[in-house]
Amino acid sequence: MKPGIHPDYHPVVFQDASTGKTFLTRSTATSSKTIEWEDGNSYPLLIVDVTADSHPFWTGTQRVMDTAGRVEKFNRRYGKRER
């Protein structure tokens, strides 16, 4: 890697805003807030809206939309048009 052109890649803690779950990972993002981690070190804290802990797809609460009714409604409204 060329020196001086890449952002600083360092450990940070992400916290889910809705569940409060935290996890330590590495990122180029920075924050003025810090948190004391389980290992005794202090890391920047980034609060995010959605993580795998609260996302509907990963929690199993995702709803399946009924597209069959939409297709039928479209066909009724517009039908098969001739050119």
Long-range contacts (C-beta under 8 A, 24 or more apart in sequence): 10-44, 11-43, 12-43, 12-44, 12-45, 12-46, 13-37, 13-43, 13-44, 13-45, 13-46, 14-46, 14-47, 14-48, 14-51, 15-45, 15-46, 15-47, 15-48, 16-48, 16-50, 16-51, 16-53, 16-54, 17-47, 17-48, 17-49, 18-49, 18-50, 18-54, 19-51, 19-53, 19-54, 21-51, 21-53, 21-54, 23-51
